[in-house]
Amino acid sequence: QEVKRGVWTKNMRAPSGWTFTVLLVLWVSVAVGLPTAYHPLPATIPDNGQNHKNDFCSRAQEVKSGARPLKTALQGMNVSVGYIYYEDTWLAYNKDTNMITGGYHYELLHLVAQRGGFGFQMGIMSKRANQTWTEFTQERQSQYDILADAYTDIADRRTRRSAFPFHILDQSFILVTQKDYEEDALLHHKLFSFLAPFDDMLWVLIIFSLVFTALVYWLMESGIKHHDDMKKQDKYVGTWLGNFTGNAGRAMYLSVAAFTGAGGFTPKTPFGRLFNASWTFALLLIVSAYTANLASLLIGVADESSGIETPQDVLATAGAKVCIWAGTAQHQTMKSMFPDMGFHEVPGVAAALVGVREEQCVAAAMGVVDWAENENYEAARNRDRPGAECDMQMVGRPFKTAGASWIVEGDAAASCSSLVADVLALLFLELGDEHELDALLERALEYVKKNSNAGECPEIEEKTELTALSVSAMGGIFLLHAFITIVCVIASIPYTMYYQRRRATKKQLRAKALEEIVTNGLGSPKGGKDAMRSHLLKGSAEGIARLERTMTAMASRIKELREQSKGQLGGKISTITSDGDIATAEVNTVPRALSLPAETPDYAGLSGQSTLPAAAFGSTR
């Protein structure tokens, strides 16, 4: 009162800055409805089967007349909330102290109560063993204003006047199975997994391309001198088999070596280089696609399904049953959807997972949130397989869409409790738009992971279905290579003809020059002329090299004998210049009867030359 009148006494002190800050934060938190620390709340409503509902008809009339907004229709009232306790995840309840300390639904109650400006009191309910959940909700919705739990919204419950304000959780129906770890299948997969990135037809196309590319390269480059060490095999010199085993075989090896990275072509012609660039580019794309797809496929090897993905798969399996929590909305709905399906009824979600592991059923049916909660509990673990304990998995897609929410009795006359459903729907919608519902569920599931009795399962990234690449996916690479190949082959034909004609002309000139040397310059030395002519006519590289060595030795001997017999005899000797022309010079020659040495010395550096060195003939150049 003194502060209100503005009167201060010496015993009074002005509030400090820290005090002001704390008071301001608390006031803003309450004003905007931010969640604060919630104190434990006693469960004050006894579970005695009596009616604990309020009468909301007067408030409903005010809302209808416009005197009160819908959001504050429950302002100042104390609504009754019933909850059936079974897990700390959704409601933390201590039976010894009868105190509610936290949990998903407890926090959500505080959020909507703050926004709607109303209070609440809670009671812990119990369910009879022979009672279905639909029968339980129908009975209890007439005793409490709100049934705060994740009740699945189905048609049968709505016909029993159960109103679902807003779907706060996803309870779509799913199947959960155990991963199939058949050792033989996994071993087979591991042994031949290197073939998985490409399908069979694509592997055939790659092998065909390797052979085709080698043959084309052989045809384009085999006539070029000193090309990729392509030589005729000594055993089959001059035969078709010699050309193929020496040249085409070498080309085949180089084609495969380019694919593996162990080697490659070294073309000499311009069109051969273009052809090689096309092939290496195609190999780059093929190897890159193979590597990427192989890594993706090997990552997914462990995710082996049992073959059950839909309820239809269960129906198609003789004697197969589905484990399901008896009396739940999932059980009730699936019995009407699949009357021919066999069910193994269990007392909870965890028991359904145990039934799958013990092969009492091929799959467990449950809601999405049920699986999100129970996948981290011991029932979902296989302790007999170290490193792969988390072998339960959701398969396929949800086969029925469904949501879950609190339940309010749809009463518009006796107690007008339908007004509560309308207010909760508005408040839930606001919380959903502000992502408060998502954050609250995330905290609840995080609590499960930290406090589960089995430890957290590793996160598994969602992967799209991976398949082997087909010809249709990679065909463009081969079409591009085929097009460039056709262009190179067509363009290389006139180039090869010109090269072969020029090579033949040089060969003829060389042969003519050497024959003239033998005939005019040496006469007919014993055995020498016939032997050299034989090598010359064969035209082989070896014969030419041996002939050049012989002529070099002869030229050296001529020079030596010329000094000894100056002026005795005269003649001409010819050689071939670097341009292919014939050069003739007068020299003093040896007598016709003089023989050549039996062993022709091999002068280093001269066997690879295409012309006789001018220095060997003195001043002939």
FENBELBEL-V618616 format. One line per field, one symbol per residue. ss: DSSP state (A for helix, B for strand, O for the rest). phi: phi as a letter, one per 40 degrees, with the letter a starting at -180 (. if undefined). psi: psi as a letter, one per 40 degrees, with the letter a starting at -180 (. if undefined). A space follows every 10 residues. Layout:
BEGIN
ss = ???
phi = ???
psi = ???
END
This chain:
BEGIN
ss = OOOOOOOOOO OOOOOOAAAA AAAAAAAAAA AAOOOOOOOO BBOOOOOOOO OOOOOOAAAA AAAAAOOOOA AAOOOOOBBB BBBBOOOOOO OBBBOOOOBB BBOAAAAAAA AAAAAAOOBB BBBBBOOOOO OOAAAAAAAA OOOOOBBBBB BBOOAAAAAO OBBOOOOOBB OOBBBBBBOO OOAAAAAAAA AOAAAOOBOA AAAAAAAAAA AAAAAAAAAA AOOOOOOOOO OOOAAAOOOA AAAAAAAAAA AAAAAAAAAA OOOOOOOOOA AAAAAAAAAA AAAAAAAAAA AAAAAAAAAA AAOOOOOOOO AAAAAOOOOO BBBBBOOOAA AAAAAAAOOO OBBBBBOOAA AAAAAAAOOO OOBBBBBAAA AAAAOOOAAA OOOOOOOOOO OBBBBBBBBB OOBBBBBBBO OOOOOOOAAA AAAAAAAAAA AAAOOAAAAA AAAAAAAAAA AOOOOOOOOO OOOOOOOOBO AAAAAAAAAA AAAAAAAAAA AAAAAAAAAA AAAAAAAAAA AAAAAAAAAA AAOOOOOAAA AAAAAAAAOO AAAAAAAAAA AAAAAAAAAA AAAAOOOOOO BBBBBBOOOO OBBBBBBOOO OOOOOOOOOO OOOOOOOOOO OOOAAAAOOO O
phi = .ccccgbbbc cbbccccccd cccccccccc ccgccbcccd bccccccbgc cbccbbcccc cccccgcbcc cbcbdgcbcc bbabcaacdc acbbcccfbc bihdcccccc ccccccgbba bbbccbbccc bccccccccc ccbbcbbcac cccbcccccc gcbbdaccbc bdcbbbbccc bccccccccc cbccccdbcc cccccccccc cccccccccc bccccfbffc bccdcbcgbc cccccccccc cccccccccc gciicbcbcc cccccccccc cccdcccccc cccccccccc ccccccgbbb dcccccccgc bbcaccgccc cccccccbcc ccbbcbcicd ccccccccgc acabcacccd cccccbbdcc bbccbdgbcc bcacbgbdca cabbacbbcc bbbcbfcdcc cccccccccc ccccgccccc cccccccccc bccbgccccb ccbccbbccb cccbcccccc cccccccccc cccccccccc cccccccccc cccccccccc cbgbccgccc ccccccccgc cccccccccc cccccccccc ccccbcgcbb abbbabcccg ccbbacbcbc dcccccccbc cbccgbcccc bcccccbgbc c
psi = ddddeehhie eiiiiidddd dddddddddd defihihhii higehigeei hfiihedddd ddddeedhid dfdeheigih hihhheiedd hhhhddefhh eaiddddddd dddddefiii iiihiihide hidddddddd eedidhhgig hhhiddddef fhhhdhheih fihihhihih ghdddddddd dfeeeddiid dddddddddd dddddddddd edehifhffh iihddfheid dddddddddd ddddddddde eeaiigidid dddddddddd dddddddddd ddddddddde deghieehdi dddddehhei ihhihheidd dddddddgde ihihhieidd dddddddefe ieihhiiddd dddeeeidde igeeghefdg eiihiaiheh hiiiaihihg hedcefeddd dddddddddd dddeeddddd dddddddddd eieeihiihh ihiihhiiii dddedddddd dddddddddd dedddddddd dddddddddd dddddddddd debgihdddd ddddddddei dddddddddd dddddddddd ddddfhedii aihiihieee ihhiihihii idehiiidhh ihhheddeie ihhddefbfd .
END
